[in-house]
Every structure is written in structure tokens, then in C-alpha cells.
Amino acid sequence: MHQPSPAATNPPEQPAPRTLKIGHFRWVICALLLFGTTKNYMDRQVLGLLKTTLQHDLGWNEIDYGNLVFAFQAAYALGLAVVGWLMDRLGTRLGYALAMVFWSLASMAHAMVGSLNGFLAARAALGFGESGIFPVSVKTTAEWFPQKERALAVGIFNAGTNAGAIVTPLVVPWITIHLGWRWAFIFTGALGFIWLIFWLALYRKPEDHPRLSREELAYIRSDSTPPAVRLRWLSLLAHRQTWAVMSGKFLTDPIWWFYLFWVPDFLERKHALSLTGIVAPVIAIYLISDAGSVTGGWLSSWLIRRGWSVNLGRKVTMLICAACVVPVIEASQARGLWTAVLLIGLAAAAHQGFSANMYTLATDMFPQQAVASVVGLAGMAGAVGGMLIAKTVGYILQTTGSYVLPFLIAGAAYLVAMAVIQVLTPQLEPARVGPEAS
């Protein structure tokens, strides 16, 4: 009897389904944001590193320096009052390019002045130009990443704040010693035009980008996207979700400004360090801080992927960060240099983790068309807080010569911010805007 062949009795084996390759071009965009933020913070930190040098050369006192920080913050707040709205209308590609050109020229302008009034004008121009960085960066993240990856992406580009704070003390003291302080401003400002070449060459919207695969675009758009709505900027102030993000930034951003503009002076004054002697401690602080930015963004994203709600994942992460800031209260009394550095580094890391999730709250609660506007309003609130801390610290140091009270304020601010956010948005409910509000 004829036996059928195995091929006749068994159907042909089907090939195993291929694992869908999503692609990773969205992380190239994240890298552009990272380098842009790095450049931004290089421009900001030059003044803080040169504080003692400029006070000696130009005869400033503590109140004069506080007024310079105040001028930056006031212009930054003014810029944020309108720049978020402007970025939502210009779009990310053009908006970011214009902001980069403006603030890079303002940074270079510091080299052309020598009086206090000249520096006040240059600082104000720098603050106004830099106000676009975070609204446009968070808006870009909302366009290029699904919700479950946004906090990580924000944490990565936000790490540029620390990268800039690490690179600047490596190059600015050397330039100042060998070429003079004016060249420090020229060098850091000019770097923006190199970044601009890459931005214009590589950035497009996801749906228009020739290098983005259909699979990756589908992944980016995997979250349900609300229909486009035309929002009035002032209408956002009617939502408690807006006030939650604004309150968090108002209470915590000033602490970061304090670290950026006064920690180099604190290390020089408390621990008798020179301009070159503060390089290693400052780099250590911001290396630790870098880890906090990425870890804070990663942790909430990881918790959400593990099945936690967005509300619980974000807030547990932020509460952990807030608790990690508290020990900085002891920094001003620490006898050892590296004890103080580690305490400040831990607090700076916790701030960055907290901040990465603060920015992401705007993308959680608002449609893409409103994200830059909400982040702009929140940044404005943070800058107003920065104006207050600039005046406060300047007068405290001029009067007492002590950093005890500023570090006490720094240690308490984040727990207060968490309480306010919880009261205003207990469940991180999406704001009812546009057609949804009717």
C-alpha cells in the first residue's frame, strides 16, 4: 500500500512571525534636544563661574550680582509669558531655530560691555531668548514620543542642563586665564550656530520626516491623540491643571537657579577654593545631577509600563525626589568640602528627576496644541520665583554673609510643591479644553 509522504500529511510549516522593528529615529531627535539644552546652560552658567572675577574687575557687590540674576529672570519670565504661545504657532522647527539664534547672539553680547548697566541689558536679552528652550523641547517630546516614553525623553534632554554645567567649568576657567573673560562669552555663544546646522538638517515633524519608518510613526501615534483645537492662551488659566504645573515650577525652579548662580561662590567662600579649584566639585555635582534627571524620568516611565496608573507613577517618583532633597539643609554647615558637594549633588539630582516629571505633567493633562503654552506659563511662574530668590539671596548674603537660610529654603520647597500639586490635581485628570469643555 502506498504510504503518503510526510509532506502530504503535514501542512507546510509556516514561517515564524517576524518581530516588528519599530525603529529608533525619535531618539536622534531627543539627542538634538539634549545638545540644545546643554548649550543653553553653558550660556547661563558662565556668569556664575565668573562671579568673583567680574566682581573684582568691575567692582560689583552682592546686591549688584543679585540684580543681574534678577534681570535675567525677569526677562525670562516675560519671554515665557508669550513664547509658549508663539512656539505653538510657529512650530518646533522654526521656533527653536529663532530662539537659538537670539540667545546665542545675546550671550556673545556680554563680551562687548563693561558696565553694570551693559551687563544688565545683556542678561535681560539672554533671559528673553532662552525662555523658548523648555516650551519647545517639551512640545517636541509630545510630538515625537508616546506617553509611556515621554518622561524618559524629557529626563534625557533635561540632563543637558547638567551636561552644560559640567562642560562650562572645564572650558571657562581655561579661556578666562589664557584669553580673558570676554572670550568665554564669545566661545559659548558661538556654539549655538554649530547646533543650528544639525537642527535644520535633521528636524521635521514626524509625519513629514523621510527617515522615519511607518512602524515608528505608528508607535509614536499609538496614544489616542485628541483632534486639533484652537486654544486661547488666557483660557488655559481657567484650569486647575495649569495652576498645578505653574505652582510646582514656582516653588522648585528658584532652587535650581540658586544652585546654578550661587553654588560656585558658596564653594569658593566656604571652602576657600580658587576659580580653577571649583572645577572638580562643580563637575561632581552635575554628574550626580545627570543621573537624577535620567533616573527620575526612567522610573515613572518604568512604573507606568509595569501597569501603574500615570497619576501614581508620576507622583510616587516625584515624592521620592522631594524626600531626597531634604538633606541639603545641612550643606552650609558641612565641614568637609566633599560632604557639602555630595549633599548638593544629591539635591540637584533629585531636582532634575522632579523637574523631568513636572514637565511631563503638561503632556499628561493637555493636548499637544496646548503643551508649549502650558509649559511657557509654568516656566514664567518658575522665573518669577527665580526673581524672588535672586533678590532674597543677594540681600541675605550682603546682610549676614551666610548660606544657612538659602539652603534651608532649598530643602523644604519640594515637599511643599508636592502638597500643592496633589491638592490641585489629585488624579491628574485631563483638562477639558476646546470642544471637550462645552
C-alpha positions in Angstrom: 0.0 0.0 0.0 1.3 3.4 -1.0 2.2 5.5 2.1 1.7 9.2 1.7 4.8 11.3 2.1 5.2 13.3 5.3 4.8 16.5 3.2 1.4 15.3 2.1 0.1 14.5 5.6 1.5 17.6 7.4 0.8 21.1 6.1 3.9 23.0 5.3 5.4 24.8 8.3 4.5 28.4 8.4 7.4 30.9 9.0 7.5 32.3 12.4 6.1 35.8 12.6 8.7 38.5 12.5 9.1 40.8 15.4 8.1 44.2 14.4 11.1 46.6 14.2 9.8 49.9 15.3 13.0 52.0 14.7 14.8 54.5 16.9 14.9 57.7 15.0 12.9 59.5 17.7 16.0 59.2 19.9 18.0 61.2 17.4 15.6 64.0 17.9 15.9 63.6 21.6 19.7 63.9 21.2 19.3 67.2 19.4 17.2 68.4 22.3 19.9 67.2 24.7 22.6 69.2 22.9 20.4 72.2 22.7 19.8 72.2 26.4 23.5 71.7 27.0 24.3 74.8 25.0 21.5 76.7 26.8 23.0 76.0 30.2 26.6 76.8 29.2 25.4 80.3 28.3 23.6 80.6 31.7 26.4 79.4 33.9 29.3 81.5 32.6 28.2 84.4 34.8 28.0 82.2 37.9 31.5 80.8 37.3 33.0 84.3 36.7 31.2 85.9 39.6 34.3 86.5 41.7 36.4 87.6 38.7 33.8 90.1 37.5 33.1 91.4 41.0 36.9 92.1 41.3 37.3 93.6 37.8 34.1 95.6 37.6 33.5 96.4 41.3 30.2 94.7 41.9 28.8 93.9 45.3 26.4 91.0 46.3 23.3 93.1 45.6 24.7 94.1 42.2 25.1 90.4 41.3 21.7 89.6 42.7 20.3 92.3 40.4 22.0 90.7 37.4 20.4 87.4 38.2 17.1 89.3 38.7 17.3 90.9 35.3 17.8 87.5 33.6 14.9 86.0 35.5 12.6 89.0 34.8 13.3 88.8 31.1 13.0 85.0 31.2 9.6 85.3 32.8 8.5 88.0 30.3 9.6 85.7 27.4 7.8 82.7 28.8 4.6 84.7 29.1 4.5 84.8 25.3 7.0 82.3 23.9 4.9 79.2 24.6 2.0 80.7 22.7 4.5 81.7 19.9 6.0 78.2 19.7 2.6 76.6 19.4 2.0 78.8 16.3 5.4 78.9 14.7 6.0 75.1 15.2 9.0 73.5 16.7 11.5 73.6 13.8 11.3 77.4 13.1 10.6 78.3 16.7 13.6 76.6 18.2 15.9 77.9 15.4 14.9 81.5 16.1 15.3 81.1 19.8 18.8 79.6 19.4 20.0 82.5 17.2 18.6 85.1 19.5 20.1 83.9 22.7 23.4 82.9 21.2 23.9 86.5 20.0 22.8 87.8 23.4 25.4 85.5 25.1 28.2 86.9 22.8 27.0 90.5 23.6 28.3 90.1 27.2 31.8 90.4 25.7 31.0 93.8 24.3 30.0 95.5 27.5 31.9 96.5 30.6 29.5 98.4 32.9 26.8 97.1 35.2 24.1 98.6 33.1 25.6 96.9 30.0 25.6 93.6 31.7 22.0 94.1 32.9 20.9 94.6 29.3 22.9 91.6 28.0 21.5 89.4 30.8 17.9 90.5 30.0 18.4 89.7 26.3 19.8 86.3 27.2 16.9 85.6 29.5 14.3 86.6 26.9 15.9 84.4 24.2 16.5 81.4 26.4 12.8 81.4 27.5 12.0 79.3 24.4 14.1 76.3 25.3 11.8 74.3 27.5 8.4 75.0 25.9 9.7 74.0 22.5 11.6 71.0 23.9 8.6 69.6 25.8 6.4 70.3 22.8 8.8 68.3 20.6 8.7 65.4 23.1 4.9 65.4 22.9 5.1 65.2 19.1 7.8 62.6 18.9 7.1 60.2 21.8 4.2 58.1 23.1 3.0 58.9 26.6 4.8 55.9 28.2 8.2 57.2 27.0 7.8 60.9 27.4 9.2 61.3 31.0 12.3 59.3 30.0 12.8 61.5 26.9 12.3 64.7 29.0 14.7 63.3 31.6 17.3 62.7 28.9 17.1 66.1 27.2 16.8 67.8 30.7 20.1 66.1 31.5 21.6 68.7 29.1 21.2 71.2 32.0 23.8 69.2 33.9 25.9 68.5 30.9 26.2 72.2 30.2 27.0 72.8 33.9 29.8 70.1 33.6 31.3 71.4 30.4 31.3 75.0 31.3 33.7 74.8 34.3 36.0 72.7 32.2 36.4 75.4 29.5 35.5 78.8 31.0 38.3 79.0 33.6 40.9 77.9 31.0 39.6 80.5 28.5 39.5 83.2 31.2 43.0 82.6 32.4 44.6 82.4 28.9 42.4 84.8 26.8 40.3 86.8 29.3 36.7 86.6 30.5 35.2 88.2 27.4 36.3 85.3 25.2 34.4 82.9 27.5 31.1 84.6 26.5 32.1 84.7 22.8 33.1 81.0 22.7 30.0 79.6 24.4 27.6 81.9 22.4 29.2 80.9 19.0 28.5 77.2 19.7 24.8 77.8 19.0 25.4 78.3 15.3 27.0 74.8 15.0 24.0 73.2 16.7 21.7 75.2 14.4 23.2 73.4 11.3 22.3 70.0 12.7 18.8 71.1 13.8 17.8 72.5 10.4 19.3 69.5 8.6 17.7 66.8 10.8 14.4 68.1 12.2 11.0 67.7 10.7 7.6 66.8 12.1 7.2 63.0 12.5 4.6 62.7 9.7 6.8 64.7 7.3 10.2 63.1 8.1 11.7 61.0 5.3 13.9 59.0 7.7 11.0 57.9 10.0 9.6 54.4 9.2 5.8 53.8 9.1 6.2 51.4 12.0 7.9 54.0 14.2 5.4 56.7 13.3 2.5 54.3 14.2 4.3 53.6 17.6 4.7 57.4 18.2 1.0 57.8 17.5 -0.1 54.8 19.5 -1.6 57.0 22.2 -5.0 58.4 21.3 -4.4 61.9 20.0 -7.2 64.5 20.6 -8.4 66.4 17.5 -6.6 69.7 16.8 -8.2 72.5 18.6 -7.6 76.3 18.6 -7.0 77.4 22.1 -7.0 80.9 23.5 -3.8 81.3 25.6 -5.5 83.0 28.5 -8.2 80.3 28.6 -5.6 77.9 30.0 -5.5 79.9 33.2 -9.1 78.8 34.0 -7.9 75.2 34.5 -6.5 74.0 37.9 -4.2 71.6 35.9 -2.4 74.7 34.6 -2.1 76.1 38.1 -0.7 72.7 39.4 2.1 72.8 36.9 2.7 76.5 37.5 2.8 76.1 41.2 5.2 73.3 41.1 7.6 75.3 38.9 7.2 78.5 41.0 8.2 76.6 44.2 11.1 74.5 42.8 12.7 76.3 39.8 14.2 79.0 42.1 16.2 76.3 43.9 17.8 75.2 40.7 18.7 78.9 39.9 20.2 79.1 43.3 22.4 76.1 42.7 23.4 77.4 39.2 24.2 81.0 40.2 25.4 80.7 43.8 27.0 77.3 44.4 30.3 78.2 42.8 30.5 81.3 45.1 29.5 79.1 48.1 32.3 76.7 47.4 34.8 79.5 46.9 33.7 81.3 50.1 33.1 78.4 52.4 35.9 76.2 51.4 38.5 78.7 50.1 38.6 77.4 46.6 40.1 79.3 43.6 38.4 79.7 40.1 40.2 76.6 38.9 39.8 74.8 42.3 36.0 74.7 42.0 36.1 72.8 38.7 36.1 69.3 40.2 33.4 69.9 42.8 31.1 71.6 40.3 31.6 68.8 37.8 30.9 66.2 40.5 27.6 68.0 41.5 26.3 68.0 38.0 27.5 64.5 37.2 25.4 63.3 40.1 22.6 65.5 38.9 22.7 64.0 35.4 22.0 60.6 36.9 19.0 62.0 38.7 17.5 63.5 35.6 17.6 60.3 33.6 16.7 58.1 36.6 13.7 60.2 37.6 12.3 60.2 34.0 13.0 56.4 33.7 11.4 55.5 37.0 8.0 56.9 36.3 8.1 55.6 32.7 9.0 52.1 34.1 6.3 52.2 36.7 3.7 53.1 34.0 4.9 50.3 31.7 4.6 47.9 34.7 0.9 48.7 35.0 0.8 51.6 37.4 -1.5 54.5 36.6 0.0 57.7 35.2 -1.1 59.5 38.3 0.6 57.1 40.7 3.7 56.5 38.6 4.4 60.3 38.3 3.6 61.2 41.9 5.5 58.4 43.6 8.5 59.3 41.6 8.2 63.0 42.4 7.7 62.3 46.1 10.9 60.2 46.2 12.7 63.0 44.6 11.3 65.6 47.0 12.4 63.5 50.0 15.9 63.2 48.6 16.3 67.0 48.5 15.8 67.5 52.3 19.4 66.6 53.4 20.7 69.6 51.5 19.7 71.7 54.5 23.0 70.5 56.1 25.2 71.6 53.2 26.0 75.0 54.6 27.2 73.5 57.9 29.2 70.6 56.4 32.8 70.9 57.4 34.3 68.8 54.6 34.2 70.1 51.0 33.1 66.7 49.6 30.4 66.2 52.2 28.9 69.5 51.0 29.4 68.5 47.4 27.6 65.2 47.8 24.7 66.8 49.7 24.2 69.4 46.9 24.7 66.8 44.2 22.0 64.6 45.7 19.6 67.6 45.9 20.4 68.7 42.4 19.8 65.1 41.1 16.5 65.0 42.9 15.5 68.3 41.5 16.2 67.1 38.0 14.2 63.9 38.5 11.4 66.0 39.9 11.6 68.5 37.1 11.5 65.8 34.4 8.2 64.6 35.7 6.9 68.2 36.3 7.3 68.9 32.6 5.7 65.6 31.6 2.6 66.5 33.6 1.8 69.1 31.0 1.8 66.4 28.3 -0.3 64.1 30.5 -3.1 66.7 31.1 -3.2 68.8 27.9 -3.5 68.2 24.2 -0.3 68.7 22.0 -1.6 72.0 20.8 -1.5 73.5 24.3 1.6 71.9 25.7 4.1 74.6 24.8 1.7 77.3 26.1 1.2 75.5 29.4 5.0 74.9 29.8 5.6 78.5 29.0 3.2 79.6 31.7 4.8 77.2 34.1 8.3 78.4 33.2 7.1 82.0 33.7 6.0 81.1 37.2 9.3 79.4 37.8 11.2 82.5 36.6 9.1 84.8 38.8 10.2 82.5 41.7 13.7 82.9 40.4 13.4 86.7 40.5 12.4 86.4 44.2 15.2 84.1 45.1 17.7 86.4 43.3 16.7 89.3 45.4 16.4 87.2 48.6 19.8 85.5 48.4 21.6 88.7 47.4 20.2 90.6 50.4 20.8 87.6 52.8 24.4 87.3 51.8 25.0 91.1 51.9 23.5 91.2 55.3 24.6 88.0 57.0 27.3 86.5 54.8 25.8 83.1 55.5 24.2 80.4 53.2 22.3 78.7 56.1 18.8 80.2 55.2 19.1 79.7 51.4 19.9 76.0 51.9 17.0 75.7 54.4 14.6 77.1 51.8 16.0 74.7 49.2 15.4 71.6 51.4 11.8 72.4 52.1 10.5 73.6 48.7 9.8 70.3 47.0 7.6 68.7 49.7 5.5 71.9 49.7 5.3 71.7 45.9 4.1 68.1 46.1 1.3 69.0 48.6 0.1 71.8 46.3 0.1 69.6 43.2 -1.8 66.9 45.0 -4.5 69.3 46.2 -4.9 70.8 42.7 -4.8 67.5 40.6 -5.4 64.5 42.9 -5.9 62.2 39.8 -4.0 64.2 37.0 -7.3 64.5 35.2 -7.0 65.7 31.6 -8.1 69.3 31.3 -11.3 69.8 29.4 -10.3 72.3 26.7 -11.7 73.2 23.3 -14.7 71.2 22.2 -14.4 68.9 25.3 -15.1 71.9 27.6 -18.6 72.5 26.1 
